Amino acid sequence: MKKLLPLLLLGFGSVQAQLGGQSTFQFLNVVPSARVAGQGGNAIANTATDLNFALWNPALLNPDLSKQVSISMIDYVSDIVIGEVGYAQHFEKLGTFSLSTKYISYGDFDRTNTIGIKQGTFTGTDLAVILGYGYQRDTNWSFGANLKYINSKLDVYSSNAMALDAAISYQIPSKRMAFSLVAKNMGFQFDAFHEEKENLPFEIQMGFSNRFEHLPLRWMVTLEQLETWDLRYDDPNNVTVNQLTGEIEKNEPSVWNNALRHVVLGAEFAPTKGFNLQFGYSFRRKNELDIDTRRTSSGISFGVGIKVSKFRINYARNNLHIAGGGNNFSIVTQLQDFKKKKPKNVPSN
């Protein structure tokens, strides 16, 4: 029972854009990267030279990311372990490829019989191995795709699936603008947990970002879950009793409230190449995880990044609920930075 709350927070706080119970493999939308998580968890239009952005939008894969390695993890509640490792490599005349893996271990659970007698323990894990490809057509247009192998295990039960992401980006370098469109998790479950196969968490996202000309600040707006208009849910407790008639009336969120649930705001302030700050706000997370009896900071995220020697280190904090949140850590480095520079030839006298 002690793990039910962490699993609930993971499902509703990290997946970002999928109503619970409608699909399986929700862990695909968990964001281990600190730099992405600090900007609201959806930063598909950030064109900074960081592999973590390209792992979520393969159209951002480009030659500048070649030989870049990223390692991310989330210090989550209970003993849940979440991690992601990625690598990019550019090939002339082919494009830029990435290989990454995402892993979640939910720890040990007590196995009991029907009357509650403990009979040992079991574990639960999720795994995704992702091959990405990005191609730059010119200075404006770029395209990309991710191919995913997905595996999930819970005790003696397991499931496997394949999924595809497709992405397109349009940039205007002179205006420091970028537009992106990503269709995520198109695929099927070919090996179900039991007999009935389930849907994957398909989602369409669209993002826009712009960096000011005389201010080192990039701001972005991401629209998520565009394939589903109504993101509201039926809350049986959100009702009032008519004092005249005694009838129970539902207090449904407004259309404006529903529209804002599709919006994620993000910003990154980078005054130098070795230092940056991130801020983010998810309207949907705020509405779903907030409580009426207490003021909370649900929906807010922030992060900081610094460069130490050849490593870029990022930290982010996601405020999910008053019961807990997630601390994200990421390290990014470029392998060619470790190569020794050949000394220049000294001309003889």
C-alpha positions as CSV (number, residue, x, y, z in Angstrom):
1,M,0.0,0.0,0.0
2,K,2.9,2.4,0.7
3,K,3.7,2.4,-3.0
4,L,0.2,3.3,-4.3
5,L,0.7,7.1,-3.8
6,P,4.1,7.2,-5.6
7,L,2.6,5.3,-8.5
8,L,-0.4,7.5,-8.6
9,L,1.8,10.6,-8.7
10,L,3.9,9.1,-11.4
11,G,0.9,8.3,-13.5
12,F,-0.8,11.7,-13.2
13,G,2.1,14.0,-12.6
14,S,4.7,13.0,-15.1
15,V,2.8,11.7,-18.1
16,Q,1.7,15.2,-19.0
17,A,-1.2,14.5,-21.4
18,Q,-3.2,11.4,-21.2
19,L,-6.4,10.7,-19.3
20,G,-5.8,7.8,-16.9
21,G,-7.0,4.4,-17.9
22,Q,-7.3,5.0,-21.6
23,S,-4.0,3.5,-22.6
24,T,-1.0,1.5,-21.4
25,F,2.8,2.3,-21.3
26,Q,2.2,5.7,-19.8
27,F,5.8,5.8,-18.7
28,L,6.7,6.8,-22.3
29,N,5.7,10.3,-21.4
30,V,7.8,10.5,-18.2
31,V,10.5,13.2,-18.6
32,P,13.8,12.3,-17.0
33,S,15.7,15.2,-18.5
34,A,16.2,18.1,-16.1
35,R,16.4,20.7,-18.8
36,V,13.2,19.6,-20.4
37,A,11.4,19.1,-17.2
38,G,12.3,22.5,-15.9
39,Q,10.5,24.1,-18.9
40,G,7.2,22.4,-18.1
41,G,8.0,19.0,-19.5
42,N,7.3,19.9,-23.1
43,A,10.0,21.8,-24.9
44,I,9.7,20.4,-28.4
45,A,10.6,23.8,-30.0
46,N,13.7,24.6,-28.0
47,T,16.6,24.5,-30.6
48,A,19.5,24.6,-28.1
49,T,22.4,22.3,-28.7
50,D,21.3,19.7,-26.2
51,L,20.5,16.1,-27.1
52,N,17.7,16.0,-24.5
53,F,15.5,18.2,-26.6
54,A,16.1,16.0,-29.7
55,L,15.1,12.9,-27.8
56,W,11.6,14.3,-27.5
57,N,11.5,15.9,-31.0
58,P,13.8,13.9,-33.4
59,A,13.4,16.7,-36.0
60,L,15.9,18.6,-33.8
61,L,18.6,16.1,-34.4
62,N,21.5,17.8,-36.2
63,P,25.2,17.5,-36.9
64,D,26.1,19.7,-33.9
65,L,24.7,17.0,-31.6
66,S,27.1,14.3,-33.0
67,K,28.9,12.3,-30.3
68,Q,26.9,13.9,-27.5
69,V,26.0,11.8,-24.5
70,S,23.2,12.5,-22.0
71,I,22.4,10.8,-18.8
72,S,19.3,11.7,-16.8
73,M,17.6,10.4,-13.7
74,I,14.7,11.3,-11.3
75,D,15.1,11.2,-7.6
76,Y,11.5,10.1,-7.0
77,V,9.5,9.3,-3.9
78,S,9.7,5.8,-2.3
79,D,12.3,3.7,-4.0
80,I,11.2,4.2,-7.6
81,V,14.2,4.6,-9.9
82,I,13.8,6.5,-13.3
83,G,16.6,6.9,-15.7
84,E,17.4,7.7,-19.3
85,V,20.7,7.5,-21.4
86,G,21.1,8.8,-24.9
87,Y,23.8,9.2,-27.6
88,A,23.8,10.9,-31.0
89,Q,25.9,10.3,-34.1
90,H,26.0,12.1,-37.4
91,F,26.7,10.4,-40.7
92,E,27.5,12.5,-43.8
93,K,24.9,12.1,-46.6
94,L,22.6,10.1,-44.2
95,G,21.6,12.4,-41.3
96,T,21.9,12.3,-37.6
97,F,20.9,9.3,-35.5
98,S,20.3,8.9,-31.8
99,L,20.0,5.8,-29.6
100,S,18.5,6.1,-26.1
101,T,16.9,3.9,-23.5
102,K,14.5,4.8,-20.7
103,Y,14.1,2.6,-17.7
104,I,11.8,2.7,-14.6
105,S,12.1,0.3,-11.7
106,Y,9.2,0.4,-9.2
107,G,11.0,-1.4,-6.5
108,D,9.8,-4.4,-4.5
109,F,6.2,-5.2,-3.7
110,D,4.8,-7.6,-1.1
111,R,3.2,-10.7,-2.6
112,T,0.3,-11.9,-0.4
113,N,-2.5,-14.4,-0.7
114,T,-6.2,-13.7,-0.5
115,I,-6.2,-13.3,3.3
116,G,-3.2,-11.0,3.4
117,I,-0.4,-13.5,4.4
118,K,2.9,-12.4,2.9
119,Q,4.4,-15.0,0.5
120,G,7.4,-13.2,-0.8
121,T,8.1,-10.2,-3.0
122,F,7.9,-9.2,-6.7
123,T,9.1,-6.3,-8.9
124,G,7.9,-4.1,-11.7
125,T,9.9,-2.5,-14.5
126,D,9.3,-0.5,-17.7
127,L,11.8,-0.3,-20.5
128,A,12.0,1.5,-23.9
129,V,14.8,1.3,-26.4
130,I,14.5,4.2,-28.9
131,L,16.3,4.7,-32.3
132,G,15.9,8.2,-33.6
133,Y,16.7,9.8,-36.9
134,G,16.8,13.5,-38.0
135,Y,17.4,15.0,-41.4
136,Q,17.9,18.7,-42.1
137,R,16.6,19.6,-45.5
138,D,17.9,23.1,-45.4
139,T,18.3,25.9,-42.9
140,N,14.6,26.1,-42.3
141,W,13.0,22.6,-42.6
142,S,14.0,19.5,-40.7
143,F,12.3,16.1,-40.2
144,G,12.7,13.3,-37.8
145,A,11.3,10.0,-36.4
146,N,11.7,7.7,-33.4
147,L,11.3,4.0,-33.5
148,K,10.6,2.5,-30.1
149,Y,10.7,-1.0,-28.6
150,I,8.7,-1.1,-25.4
151,N,8.7,-3.7,-22.6
152,S,6.8,-3.7,-19.3
153,K,7.0,-6.4,-16.6
154,L,5.0,-6.8,-13.4
155,D,5.7,-10.0,-11.5
156,V,5.1,-12.9,-13.9
157,Y,3.2,-10.7,-16.4
158,S,4.8,-8.9,-19.3
159,S,3.9,-6.9,-22.4
160,N,5.7,-5.8,-25.5
161,A,5.0,-3.1,-28.1
162,M,6.4,-1.1,-31.0
163,A,5.8,2.6,-31.5
164,L,6.8,5.4,-33.8
165,D,7.2,9.2,-33.4
166,A,7.1,11.5,-36.4
167,A,8.2,15.1,-36.2
168,I,8.7,18.2,-38.4
169,S,10.3,21.5,-37.5
170,Y,10.5,24.9,-39.2
171,Q,13.1,27.4,-38.1
172,I,13.7,31.1,-39.0
173,P,17.3,31.6,-37.8
174,S,17.2,35.4,-38.5
175,K,14.2,35.8,-36.3
176,R,15.3,33.1,-33.7
177,M,12.0,31.4,-34.1
178,A,11.1,27.7,-34.3
179,F,7.9,25.8,-34.9
180,S,7.5,22.1,-34.3
181,L,4.8,19.4,-34.7
182,V,5.2,16.0,-33.2
183,A,3.0,12.9,-33.3
184,K,4.0,10.6,-30.5
185,N,3.5,6.9,-29.8
186,M,1.8,5.7,-32.9
187,G,2.0,1.9,-32.7
188,F,0.5,-1.3,-31.3
189,Q,0.9,-3.8,-28.4
190,F,1.8,-7.1,-30.0
191,D,2.2,-9.0,-26.7
192,A,-0.5,-8.1,-24.1
193,F,-0.3,-8.6,-20.4
194,H,-3.3,-10.9,-20.5
195,E,-5.7,-11.5,-23.5
196,E,-7.0,-8.0,-24.3
197,K,-4.6,-5.6,-26.1
198,E,-4.5,-2.0,-25.1
199,N,-3.9,1.3,-26.8
200,L,-0.7,3.2,-26.7
201,P,-0.6,6.8,-25.3
202,F,-0.9,8.5,-28.8
203,E,-0.5,12.2,-28.7
204,I,-0.1,15.2,-31.0
205,Q,1.9,18.2,-29.9
206,M,2.7,21.6,-31.5
207,G,5.2,24.0,-30.1
208,F,6.5,27.5,-30.8
209,S,9.5,29.3,-29.4
210,N,11.3,32.6,-29.8
211,R,14.5,34.0,-28.5
212,F,14.7,37.8,-27.9
213,E,17.3,39.6,-30.0
214,H,18.8,41.7,-27.1
215,L,17.8,39.5,-24.2
216,P,19.2,36.0,-23.5
217,L,15.7,34.6,-23.0
218,R,13.8,32.0,-25.0
219,W,10.1,31.6,-24.3
220,M,7.9,28.9,-25.7
221,V,4.3,27.7,-25.8
222,T,3.5,24.0,-26.4
223,L,0.0,22.7,-27.2
224,E,-0.4,19.2,-26.0
225,Q,-3.0,16.4,-26.5
226,L,-4.3,18.1,-29.7
227,E,-6.0,14.9,-30.8
228,T,-8.4,15.1,-27.8
229,W,-10.3,18.3,-27.2
230,D,-12.0,17.6,-23.9
231,L,-9.4,16.9,-21.2
232,R,-11.8,17.5,-18.3
233,Y,-12.8,14.6,-16.0
234,D,-15.9,13.9,-14.1
235,D,-15.2,14.7,-10.4
236,P,-18.0,13.2,-8.3
237,N,-17.0,15.5,-5.4
238,N,-17.2,18.7,-7.4
239,V,-20.9,19.2,-6.9
240,T,-23.3,21.6,-5.1
241,V,-26.7,21.1,-3.6
242,N,-29.4,23.5,-4.7
243,Q,-30.8,25.0,-1.5
244,L,-34.3,25.5,-3.1
245,T,-34.9,22.3,-4.9
246,G,-32.4,20.0,-3.1
247,E,-31.1,18.8,-6.5
248,I,-27.4,18.0,-6.9
249,E,-25.7,20.1,-9.6
250,K,-22.3,19.3,-11.1
251,N,-19.7,22.1,-11.2
252,E,-18.1,21.3,-14.5
253,P,-14.9,23.2,-15.6
254,S,-15.6,25.8,-18.2
255,V,-14.7,25.6,-21.9
256,W,-11.9,28.2,-21.2
257,N,-10.6,26.0,-18.4
258,N,-10.5,23.0,-20.8
259,A,-8.7,25.0,-23.5
260,L,-6.0,26.0,-21.1
261,R,-5.4,22.4,-20.2
262,H,-3.8,22.0,-23.6
263,V,-1.2,24.7,-22.9
264,V,2.3,24.4,-21.4
265,L,4.4,27.5,-20.9
266,G,8.2,27.5,-20.7
267,A,11.1,29.8,-20.6
268,E,14.9,29.5,-20.5
269,F,17.2,32.3,-19.5
270,A,20.8,31.7,-20.6
271,P,23.0,34.8,-20.0
272,T,26.2,32.7,-20.7
273,K,27.0,29.4,-22.4
274,G,27.8,27.9,-19.0
275,F,24.7,28.9,-17.1
276,N,21.0,28.8,-17.7
277,L,17.7,28.9,-15.8
278,Q,14.4,27.2,-16.7
279,F,10.8,27.9,-15.8
280,G,7.6,26.1,-16.7
281,Y,3.9,26.0,-16.0
282,S,1.4,23.3,-16.9
283,F,-2.2,24.3,-16.7
284,R,-3.4,20.7,-16.8
285,R,-1.1,19.5,-14.1
286,K,-2.3,22.4,-11.9
287,N,-6.0,21.6,-12.5
288,E,-5.6,17.8,-12.0
289,L,-3.3,17.8,-8.9
290,D,-4.4,20.9,-7.1
291,I,-6.7,20.6,-4.0
292,D,-9.4,23.0,-3.0
293,T,-8.6,23.2,0.7
294,R,-5.0,24.2,0.4
295,R,-2.9,26.5,-1.7
296,T,-0.3,24.4,-3.7
297,S,2.4,25.0,-6.3
298,S,1.2,22.1,-8.6
299,G,2.0,22.8,-12.2
300,I,5.1,24.9,-11.6
301,S,8.6,23.6,-12.5
302,F,12.0,25.3,-12.5
303,G,15.6,24.3,-13.1
304,V,19.2,25.4,-13.3
305,G,22.1,24.4,-15.4
306,I,25.8,25.0,-15.2
307,K,28.9,23.9,-17.1
308,V,31.7,22.3,-15.2
309,S,34.7,21.6,-17.2
310,K,33.5,19.4,-20.1
311,F,30.1,18.6,-18.5
312,R,26.8,20.3,-18.5
313,I,24.9,19.6,-15.3
314,N,21.2,20.4,-14.9
315,Y,18.8,20.1,-12.0
316,A,15.0,20.6,-12.1
317,R,12.2,20.4,-9.6
318,N,8.6,19.5,-10.6
319,N,6.0,20.4,-8.0
320,L,3.4,17.6,-8.6
321,H,1.4,17.5,-5.4
322,I,1.6,18.4,-1.7
323,A,2.5,14.7,-1.0
324,G,5.7,14.9,-3.1
325,G,7.4,15.8,-6.3
326,G,10.3,14.9,-8.5
327,N,13.9,16.0,-8.6
328,N,15.5,15.6,-12.0
329,F,19.3,15.5,-12.7
330,S,21.0,15.4,-16.1
331,I,24.6,15.3,-17.3
332,V,25.5,16.1,-20.9
333,T,28.9,16.0,-22.5
334,Q,30.5,15.9,-26.0
335,L,32.9,13.0,-26.5
336,Q,35.2,14.9,-28.9
337,D,35.9,17.3,-26.1
338,F,38.0,14.6,-24.5
339,K,40.3,14.2,-27.4
340,K,43.7,15.7,-27.0
341,K,44.4,18.5,-29.3
342,K,47.4,18.0,-31.5
343,P,50.2,20.5,-30.8
344,K,50.8,22.9,-33.7
345,N,54.0,22.5,-35.6
346,V,56.6,24.9,-34.5
347,P,58.6,26.3,-37.4
348,S,62.3,25.7,-37.3
349,N,64.8,28.6,-37.3
